């Protein structure tokens, strides 16, 4: 959550009804971090999960944590379980104002851009690339952090445009493309930008 790149923690307790109990989480600590880093928690409506339950939903809202009601859908037919998540949230006396996916998309997008701009950080510092590998950035080691330098922004733009860049990919990890888009979104949005 500290990276600023996390929007939502999905099925936070990890429970699978009839298979495993949820993790022994320190909810006060989780709620504090989620509130501090502007990260929502999922209320998962899958009948196999029902994670979070009503009691934890109520505690989360009392702690000032935002929620997302979701289906955990892995196929179109799974979308029909949305009401189970809504029921869990209602059991916790959660109102629409506490649920992020009741808000207009623009509000969510603006909040994400602000979080990425203010806190989004993915940092990888290495030896400067060779002239053959990346002549445009030979003097500068790769540093990806928000706000991005012009050089880092240009490399990310080339990467999301399909250019291979092993150093960028390694710095951004498993979901490198998504992280690159997130950094660009956060880095290019500021006061007065469109």
Secondary structure by P-SEA (a helix, b strand, c coil): cccccccccccccccccccccccccaaaaaaaaaaaabbbbbbccccccccccaaaaaaaaaabbbbbbcccccccccccaaaaaaaaaaaaccccccccccccaaaaaaaaaaaaaccbbbbbbccccccccccccccccccccccccaaaaaaaaaaaaccccaaaaaaaccaaaaaaaaaaaaaacccccc
